[in-house]
Amino acid sequence: MIVDAHGRPRVLALSCGNTNDIKPASAMLEAAKPTVRVLADKAYDSAELRRLLAEKNIKAVIPNRCNRKQPFAFDAHTYKRRNIVERTFCRLKDFRRFATRYDRLAATFLATVCLAAVVAYWL
């Protein structure tokens, strides 16, 4: 999920539960409007994603994983704003169907996520 500065969802995407989050990240960045920086957690720490962001002149604010041999510097003060994304997920989890993931099909669950986002942020 990509959110704006106010915590409103801008790009939503589902991925398989058995894959990492880095694979759909590049497609989501393509769908999002141009940005200055990307704030993400340690799960998005990969050389491939950092290279992609550098090619687009986007500053990566991603902490290093503990097993990284060549750590990158990141702005810890800016990283504290990542709680906006966490608050967005908490607000969407107010919808029981989203929180419990009753839907079996990915398309149905994505529709639930979209409806919850519309009700929570756009109405």
VMD Tcl script that builds the backbone (N, CA, C; Angstrom):
set m [mol new atoms 369]
animate dup $m
set s [atomselect $m all]
$s set {name element resname resid chain x y z} {
  {N N MET 1 A 0.843 -1.164 0.000}
  {CA C MET 1 A 0.000 0.000 0.000}
  {C C MET 1 A 0.895 1.236 0.000}
  {N N ILE 2 A 0.568 2.159 -0.835}
  {CA C ILE 2 A 1.247 3.450 -0.858}
  {C C ILE 2 A 0.248 4.483 -0.365}
  {N N VAL 3 A 0.669 5.274 0.613}
  {CA C VAL 3 A -0.204 6.302 1.169}
  {C C VAL 3 A 0.416 7.670 0.932}
  {N N ASP 4 A -0.432 8.698 0.959}
  {CA C ASP 4 A 0.073 10.062 0.816}
  {C C ASP 4 A 0.463 10.593 2.196}
  {N N ALA 5 A 0.800 11.868 2.269}
  {CA C ALA 5 A 1.272 12.462 3.524}
  {C C ALA 5 A 0.193 12.502 4.600}
  {N N HIS 6 A -1.081 12.414 4.195}
  {CA C HIS 6 A -2.184 12.444 5.151}
  {C C HIS 6 A -2.656 11.048 5.547}
  {N N GLY 7 A -2.010 10.012 5.043}
  {CA C GLY 7 A -2.369 8.641 5.384}
  {C C GLY 7 A -3.459 8.055 4.526}
  {N N ARG 8 A -3.853 8.721 3.459}
  {CA C ARG 8 A -4.885 8.188 2.577}
  {C C ARG 8 A -4.258 7.216 1.581}
  {N N PRO 9 A -4.849 6.044 1.409}
  {CA C PRO 9 A -4.287 5.071 0.456}
  {C C PRO 9 A -4.341 5.603 -0.969}
  {N N ARG 10 A -3.234 5.480 -1.682}
  {CA C ARG 10 A -3.147 5.910 -3.077}
  {C C ARG 10 A -3.007 4.740 -4.023}
  {N N VAL 11 A -2.232 3.734 -3.646}
  {CA C VAL 11 A -2.038 2.554 -4.489}
  {C C VAL 11 A -2.199 1.328 -3.600}
  {N N LEU 12 A -3.064 0.415 -4.018}
  {CA C LEU 12 A -3.289 -0.829 -3.292}
  {C C LEU 12 A -2.907 -1.992 -4.191}
  {N N ALA 13 A -2.258 -2.971 -3.623}
  {CA C ALA 13 A -1.896 -4.168 -4.379}
  {C C ALA 13 A -1.837 -5.347 -3.429}
  {N N LEU 14 A -2.237 -6.495 -3.921}
  {CA C LEU 14 A -2.151 -7.729 -3.145}
  {C C LEU 14 A -1.005 -8.567 -3.683}
  {N N SER 15 A -0.363 -9.270 -2.789}
  {CA C SER 15 A 0.681 -10.200 -3.205}
  {C C SER 15 A 0.395 -11.544 -2.558}
  {N N CYS 16 A 1.059 -12.555 -3.039}
  {CA C CYS 16 A 0.902 -13.888 -2.453}
  {C C CYS 16 A 1.444 -13.872 -1.034}
  {N N GLY 17 A 0.871 -14.700 -0.204}
  {CA C GLY 17 A 1.316 -14.754 1.177}
  {C C GLY 17 A 2.678 -15.395 1.347}
  {N N ASN 18 A 3.127 -16.127 0.338}
  {CA C ASN 18 A 4.396 -16.833 0.464}
  {C C ASN 18 A 5.550 -16.114 -0.236}
  {N N THR 19 A 5.353 -14.864 -0.649}
  {CA C THR 19 A 6.423 -14.096 -1.287}
  {C C THR 19 A 6.744 -12.875 -0.442}
  {N N ASN 20 A 7.904 -12.298 -0.713}
  {CA C ASN 20 A 8.269 -11.105 0.040}
  {C C ASN 20 A 7.584 -9.878 -0.553}
  {N N ASP 21 A 7.666 -8.770 0.138}
  {CA C ASP 21 A 6.968 -7.549 -0.266}
  {C C ASP 21 A 7.722 -6.748 -1.321}
  {N N ILE 22 A 8.945 -7.123 -1.618}
  {CA C ILE 22 A 9.749 -6.338 -2.553}
  {C C ILE 22 A 9.264 -6.506 -3.985}
  {N N LYS 23 A 8.772 -7.670 -4.343}
  {CA C LYS 23 A 8.358 -7.925 -5.727}
  {C C LYS 23 A 7.248 -6.990 -6.205}
  {N N PRO 24 A 6.151 -6.802 -5.467}
  {CA C PRO 24 A 5.130 -5.864 -5.952}
  {C C PRO 24 A 5.475 -4.394 -5.713}
  {N N ALA 25 A 6.538 -4.124 -4.969}
  {CA C ALA 25 A 6.883 -2.734 -4.654}
  {C C ALA 25 A 7.243 -1.946 -5.901}
  {N N SER 26 A 7.970 -2.545 -6.825}
  {CA C SER 26 A 8.359 -1.802 -8.030}
  {C C SER 26 A 7.141 -1.479 -8.892}
  {N N ALA 27 A 6.197 -2.410 -8.994}
  {CA C ALA 27 A 4.975 -2.141 -9.761}
  {C C ALA 27 A 4.135 -1.062 -9.085}
  {N N MET 28 A 4.104 -1.060 -7.770}
  {CA C MET 28 A 3.345 -0.039 -7.058}
  {C C MET 28 A 3.984 1.330 -7.223}
  {N N LEU 29 A 5.303 1.382 -7.249}
  {CA C LEU 29 A 5.978 2.662 -7.460}
  {C C LEU 29 A 5.727 3.196 -8.861}
  {N N GLU 30 A 5.594 2.305 -9.832}
  {CA C GLU 30 A 5.267 2.733 -11.191}
  {C C GLU 30 A 3.865 3.337 -11.247}
  {N N ALA 31 A 2.938 2.781 -10.467}
  {CA C ALA 31 A 1.556 3.256 -10.481}
  {C C ALA 31 A 1.375 4.547 -9.692}
  {N N ALA 32 A 2.269 4.793 -8.751}
  {CA C ALA 32 A 2.148 5.994 -7.919}
  {C C ALA 32 A 2.672 7.216 -8.661}
  {N N LYS 33 A 2.198 8.363 -8.228}
  {CA C LYS 33 A 2.697 9.599 -8.826}
  {C C LYS 33 A 4.136 9.826 -8.364}
  {N N PRO 34 A 4.886 10.658 -9.071}
  {CA C PRO 34 A 6.280 10.907 -8.682}
  {C C PRO 34 A 6.375 11.425 -7.250}
  {N N THR 35 A 7.368 10.969 -6.559}
  {CA C THR 35 A 7.536 11.333 -5.161}
  {C C THR 35 A 8.992 11.700 -4.888}
  {N N VAL 36 A 9.234 12.271 -3.735}
  {CA C VAL 36 A 10.572 12.699 -3.361}
  {C C VAL 36 A 11.296 11.616 -2.577}
  {N N ARG 37 A 10.558 10.918 -1.701}
  {CA C ARG 37 A 11.181 9.874 -0.889}
  {C C ARG 37 A 10.191 8.756 -0.621}
  {N N VAL 38 A 10.747 7.600 -0.312}
  {CA C VAL 38 A 9.956 6.423 0.015}
  {C C VAL 38 A 10.345 5.976 1.415}
  {N N LEU 39 A 9.355 5.892 2.291}
  {CA C LEU 39 A 9.569 5.405 3.645}
  {C C LEU 39 A 9.050 3.982 3.713}
  {N N ALA 40 A 9.899 3.063 4.121}
  {CA C ALA 40 A 9.503 1.661 4.195}
  {C C ALA 40 A 10.231 0.999 5.358}
  {N N ASP 41 A 9.734 -0.155 5.770}
  {CA C ASP 41 A 10.379 -0.851 6.871}
  {C C ASP 41 A 11.492 -1.763 6.353}
  {N N LYS 42 A 12.078 -2.532 7.263}
  {CA C LYS 42 A 13.234 -3.361 6.926}
  {C C LYS 42 A 12.928 -4.431 5.883}
  {N N ALA 43 A 11.671 -4.802 5.746}
  {CA C ALA 43 A 11.310 -5.834 4.773}
  {C C ALA 43 A 11.608 -5.386 3.349}
  {N N TYR 44 A 11.676 -4.091 3.113}
  {CA C TYR 44 A 11.925 -3.560 1.771}
  {C C TYR 44 A 13.400 -3.227 1.545}
  {N N ASP 45 A 14.271 -3.652 2.419}
  {CA C ASP 45 A 15.693 -3.381 2.283}
  {C C ASP 45 A 16.307 -4.379 1.302}
  {N N SER 46 A 16.456 -3.947 0.061}
  {CA C SER 46 A 17.127 -4.766 -0.946}
  {C C SER 46 A 17.905 -3.858 -1.884}
  {N N ALA 47 A 18.970 -4.387 -2.415}
  {CA C ALA 47 A 19.793 -3.606 -3.337}
  {C C ALA 47 A 19.009 -3.282 -4.606}
  {N N GLU 48 A 18.170 -4.202 -5.052}
  {CA C GLU 48 A 17.381 -3.988 -6.269}
  {C C GLU 48 A 16.411 -2.824 -6.121}
  {N N LEU 49 A 15.702 -2.775 -5.008}
  {CA C LEU 49 A 14.756 -1.683 -4.778}
  {C C LEU 49 A 15.483 -0.354 -4.595}
  {N N ARG 50 A 16.587 -0.376 -3.874}
  {CA C ARG 50 A 17.364 0.852 -3.698}
  {C C ARG 50 A 17.901 1.356 -5.037}
  {N N ARG 51 A 18.314 0.436 -5.917}
  {CA C ARG 51 A 18.799 0.823 -7.238}
  {C C ARG 51 A 17.677 1.439 -8.058}
  {N N LEU 52 A 16.493 0.833 -7.999}
  {CA C LEU 52 A 15.339 1.357 -8.722}
  {C C LEU 52 A 14.980 2.769 -8.247}
  {N N LEU 53 A 15.012 2.972 -6.947}
  {CA C LEU 53 A 14.709 4.292 -6.395}
  {C C LEU 53 A 15.778 5.317 -6.783}
  {N N ALA 54 A 17.036 4.895 -6.801}
  {CA C ALA 54 A 18.112 5.810 -7.184}
  {C C ALA 54 A 17.998 6.214 -8.652}
  {N N GLU 55 A 17.570 5.281 -9.508}
  {CA C GLU 55 A 17.380 5.600 -10.928}
  {C C GLU 55 A 16.300 6.651 -11.128}
  {N N LYS 56 A 15.308 6.662 -10.251}
  {CA C LYS 56 A 14.205 7.616 -10.362}
  {C C LYS 56 A 14.424 8.860 -9.517}
  {N N ASN 57 A 15.632 8.999 -8.944}
  {CA C ASN 57 A 15.981 10.133 -8.085}
  {C C ASN 57 A 15.039 10.259 -6.891}
  {N N ILE 58 A 14.715 9.119 -6.294}
  {CA C ILE 58 A 13.876 9.073 -5.096}
  {C C ILE 58 A 14.751 8.669 -3.924}
  {N N LYS 59 A 14.644 9.408 -2.835}
  {CA C LYS 59 A 15.438 9.101 -1.652}
  {C C LYS 59 A 14.805 7.932 -0.903}
  {N N ALA 60 A 15.600 6.916 -0.624}
  {CA C ALA 60 A 15.119 5.742 0.114}
  {C C ALA 60 A 15.355 5.947 1.602}
  {N N VAL 61 A 14.280 5.948 2.371}
  {CA C VAL 61 A 14.364 6.033 3.825}
  {C C VAL 61 A 13.953 4.665 4.351}
  {N N ILE 62 A 14.901 3.740 4.275}
  {CA C ILE 62 A 14.657 2.349 4.636}
  {C C ILE 62 A 15.775 1.911 5.579}
  {N N PRO 63 A 15.446 1.450 6.787}
  {CA C PRO 63 A 16.507 0.989 7.683}
  {C C PRO 63 A 17.138 -0.294 7.158}
  {N N ASN 64 A 18.348 -0.553 7.576}
  {CA C ASN 64 A 19.082 -1.732 7.132}
  {C C ASN 64 A 18.650 -2.962 7.916}
  {N N ARG 65 A 18.623 -4.087 7.221}
  {CA C ARG 65 A 18.409 -5.351 7.929}
  {C C ARG 65 A 19.658 -5.647 8.752}
  {N N CYS 66 A 19.510 -6.464 9.762}
  {CA C CYS 66 A 20.635 -6.747 10.649}
  {C C CYS 66 A 21.735 -7.544 9.949}
  {N N ASN 67 A 21.431 -8.243 8.870}
  {CA C ASN 67 A 22.431 -9.054 8.193}
  {C C ASN 67 A 23.066 -8.348 6.985}
  {N N ARG 68 A 22.816 -7.081 6.799}
  {CA C ARG 68 A 23.394 -6.336 5.663}
  {C C ARG 68 A 24.876 -6.090 5.933}
  {N N LYS 69 A 25.708 -6.473 4.956}
  {CA C LYS 69 A 27.158 -6.329 5.116}
  {C C LYS 69 A 27.623 -4.908 4.857}
  {N N GLN 70 A 26.981 -4.205 3.935}
  {CA C GLN 70 A 27.316 -2.811 3.658}
  {C C GLN 70 A 26.101 -1.943 3.986}
  {N N PRO 71 A 26.014 -1.478 5.222}
  {CA C PRO 71 A 24.826 -0.695 5.602}
  {C C PRO 71 A 24.771 0.655 4.890}
  {N N PHE 72 A 23.536 1.074 4.610}
  {CA C PHE 72 A 23.276 2.382 4.015}
  {C C PHE 72 A 22.865 3.340 5.115}
  {N N ALA 73 A 23.181 4.592 4.942}
  {CA C ALA 73 A 22.718 5.608 5.882}
  {C C ALA 73 A 21.268 5.956 5.558}
  {N N PHE 74 A 20.476 6.211 6.574}
  {CA C PHE 74 A 19.093 6.636 6.360}
  {C C PHE 74 A 18.734 7.665 7.416}
  {N N ASP 75 A 17.757 8.467 7.100}
  {CA C ASP 75 A 17.330 9.558 7.966}
  {C C ASP 75 A 16.351 9.020 9.005}
  {N N ALA 76 A 16.827 8.831 10.223}
  {CA C ALA 76 A 15.988 8.264 11.280}
  {C C ALA 76 A 14.854 9.209 11.658}
  {N N HIS 77 A 15.092 10.506 11.574}
  {CA C HIS 77 A 14.051 11.477 11.916}
  {C C HIS 77 A 12.881 11.389 10.924}
  {N N THR 78 A 13.190 11.291 9.649}
  {CA C THR 78 A 12.137 11.149 8.636}
  {C C THR 78 A 11.464 9.796 8.739}
  {N N TYR 79 A 12.221 8.769 9.115}
  {CA C TYR 79 A 11.665 7.417 9.222}
  {C C TYR 79 A 10.558 7.345 10.273}
  {N N LYS 80 A 10.582 8.222 11.253}
  {CA C LYS 80 A 9.547 8.220 12.281}
  {C C LYS 80 A 8.170 8.546 11.716}
  {N N ARG 81 A 8.111 9.151 10.535}
  {CA C ARG 81 A 6.826 9.466 9.908}
  {C C ARG 81 A 6.172 8.240 9.286}
  {N N ARG 82 A 6.869 7.103 9.293}
  {CA C ARG 82 A 6.300 5.890 8.731}
  {C C ARG 82 A 5.104 5.404 9.541}
  {N N ASN 83 A 4.912 5.927 10.724}
  {CA C ASN 83 A 3.753 5.536 11.524}
  {C C ASN 83 A 2.444 5.917 10.840}
  {N N ILE 84 A 2.506 6.824 9.874}
  {CA C ILE 84 A 1.306 7.181 9.114}
  {C C ILE 84 A 0.766 5.950 8.382}
  {N N VAL 85 A 1.662 5.148 7.846}
  {CA C VAL 85 A 1.250 3.925 7.150}
  {C C VAL 85 A 0.635 2.938 8.150}
  {N N GLU 86 A 1.253 2.803 9.298}
  {CA C GLU 86 A 0.728 1.895 10.321}
  {C C GLU 86 A -0.644 2.346 10.801}
  {N N ARG 87 A -0.843 3.651 10.939}
  {CA C ARG 87 A -2.163 4.150 11.344}
  {C C ARG 87 A -3.200 3.899 10.266}
  {N N THR 88 A -2.788 3.946 8.999}
  {CA C THR 88 A -3.709 3.645 7.910}
  {C C THR 88 A -4.173 2.196 7.996}
  {N N PHE 89 A -3.240 1.274 8.227}
  {CA C PHE 89 A -3.624 -0.130 8.378}
  {C C PHE 89 A -4.533 -0.324 9.583}
  {N N CYS 90 A -4.253 0.344 10.683}
  {CA C CYS 90 A -5.110 0.215 11.867}
  {C C CYS 90 A -6.514 0.737 11.593}
  {N N ARG 91 A -6.602 1.818 10.837}
  {CA C ARG 91 A -7.926 2.360 10.511}
  {C C ARG 91 A -8.691 1.415 9.599}
  {N N LEU 92 A -8.002 0.790 8.657}
  {CA C LEU 92 A -8.675 -0.171 7.787}
  {C C LEU 92 A -9.065 -1.437 8.546}
  {N N LYS 93 A -8.318 -1.781 9.571}
  {CA C LYS 93 A -8.647 -2.974 10.357}
  {C C LYS 93 A -9.862 -2.762 11.258}
  {N N ASP 94 A -10.384 -1.534 11.315}
  {CA C ASP 94 A -11.645 -1.310 12.010}
  {C C ASP 94 A -12.784 -2.032 11.309}
  {N N PHE 95 A -12.595 -2.319 10.035}
  {CA C PHE 95 A -13.587 -3.073 9.270}
  {C C PHE 95 A -13.312 -4.557 9.487}
  {N N ARG 96 A -14.270 -5.231 10.083}
  {CA C ARG 96 A -14.073 -6.607 10.502}
  {C C ARG 96 A -13.709 -7.528 9.349}
  {N N ARG 97 A -14.333 -7.332 8.205}
  {CA C ARG 97 A -14.073 -8.197 7.059}
  {C C ARG 97 A -12.628 -8.049 6.584}
  {N N PHE 98 A -12.080 -6.850 6.686}
  {CA C PHE 98 A -10.682 -6.626 6.322}
  {C C PHE 98 A -9.749 -7.266 7.338}
  {N N ALA 99 A -10.044 -7.072 8.614}
  {CA C ALA 99 A -9.158 -7.557 9.674}
  {C C ALA 99 A -9.097 -9.079 9.741}
  {N N THR 100 A -10.231 -9.727 9.510}
  {CA C THR 100 A -10.268 -11.186 9.642}
  {C C THR 100 A -10.007 -11.921 8.344}
  {N N ARG 101 A -10.057 -11.231 7.211}
  {CA C ARG 101 A -9.786 -11.800 5.884}
  {C C ARG 101 A -10.639 -13.038 5.604}
  {N N TYR 102 A -11.949 -12.841 5.726}
  {CA C TYR 102 A -12.869 -13.929 5.454}
  {C C TYR 102 A -12.916 -14.313 3.974}
  {N N ASP 103 A -12.585 -13.391 3.098}
  {CA C ASP 103 A -12.702 -13.643 1.667}
  {C C ASP 103 A -11.664 -14.664 1.212}
  {N N ARG 104 A -12.103 -15.596 0.393}
  {CA C ARG 104 A -11.194 -16.630 -0.097}
  {C C ARG 104 A -10.485 -16.222 -1.376}
  {N N LEU 105 A -11.137 -15.442 -2.199}
  {CA C LEU 105 A -10.550 -15.030 -3.466}
  {C C LEU 105 A -9.818 -13.702 -3.300}
  {N N ALA 106 A -8.691 -13.576 -3.983}
  {CA C ALA 106 A -7.906 -12.349 -3.902}
  {C C ALA 106 A -8.684 -11.159 -4.448}
  {N N ALA 107 A -9.441 -11.366 -5.522}
  {CA C ALA 107 A -10.210 -10.266 -6.113}
  {C C ALA 107 A -11.283 -9.771 -5.150}
  {N N THR 108 A -11.901 -10.672 -4.424}
  {CA C THR 108 A -12.924 -10.289 -3.457}
  {C C THR 108 A -12.305 -9.532 -2.286}
  {N N PHE 109 A -11.149 -10.003 -1.828}
  {CA C PHE 109 A -10.481 -9.312 -0.723}
  {C C PHE 109 A -10.001 -7.937 -1.160}
  {N N LEU 110 A -9.489 -7.805 -2.385}
  {CA C LEU 110 A -9.069 -6.500 -2.878}
  {C C LEU 110 A -10.255 -5.543 -2.970}
  {N N ALA 111 A -11.402 -6.063 -3.366}
  {CA C ALA 111 A -12.608 -5.230 -3.398}
  {C C ALA 111 A -12.987 -4.784 -1.986}
  {N N THR 112 A -12.832 -5.660 -1.013}
  {CA C THR 112 A -13.102 -5.302 0.377}
  {C C THR 112 A -12.157 -4.205 0.841}
  {N N VAL 113 A -10.886 -4.331 0.482}
  {CA C VAL 113 A -9.898 -3.316 0.861}
  {C C VAL 113 A -10.258 -1.972 0.226}
  {N N CYS 114 A -10.634 -1.996 -1.034}
  {CA C CYS 114 A -10.998 -0.756 -1.727}
  {C C CYS 114 A -12.232 -0.109 -1.101}
  {N N LEU 115 A -13.235 -0.916 -0.792}
  {CA C LEU 115 A -14.434 -0.373 -0.154}
  {C C LEU 115 A -14.129 0.208 1.229}
  {N N ALA 116 A -13.300 -0.501 2.002}
  {CA C ALA 116 A -12.933 0.003 3.328}
  {C C ALA 116 A -12.162 1.312 3.209}
  {N N ALA 117 A -11.282 1.409 2.224}
  {CA C ALA 117 A -10.515 2.643 2.034}
  {C C ALA 117 A -11.416 3.794 1.614}
  {N N VAL 118 A -12.390 3.520 0.763}
  {CA C VAL 118 A -13.316 4.567 0.327}
  {C C VAL 118 A -14.150 5.053 1.501}
  {N N VAL 119 A -14.681 4.136 2.273}
  {CA C VAL 119 A -15.517 4.528 3.411}
  {C C VAL 119 A -14.692 5.256 4.478}
  {N N ALA 120 A -13.481 4.770 4.731}
  {CA C ALA 120 A -12.670 5.348 5.804}
  {C C ALA 120 A -12.064 6.691 5.444}
  {N N TYR 121 A -11.723 6.897 4.179}
  {CA C TYR 121 A -10.962 8.084 3.837}
  {C C TYR 121 A -11.605 9.027 2.856}
  {N N TRP 122 A -12.534 8.558 2.053}
  {CA C TRP 122 A -13.022 9.421 0.975}
  {C C TRP 122 A -14.470 9.849 1.123}
  {N N LEU 123 A -15.229 9.240 2.025}
  {CA C LEU 123 A -16.614 9.661 2.214}
  {C C LEU 123 A -16.738 10.691 3.316}
}
mol reanalyze $m
mol bondsrecalc $m
mol representation Tube
mol addrep $m
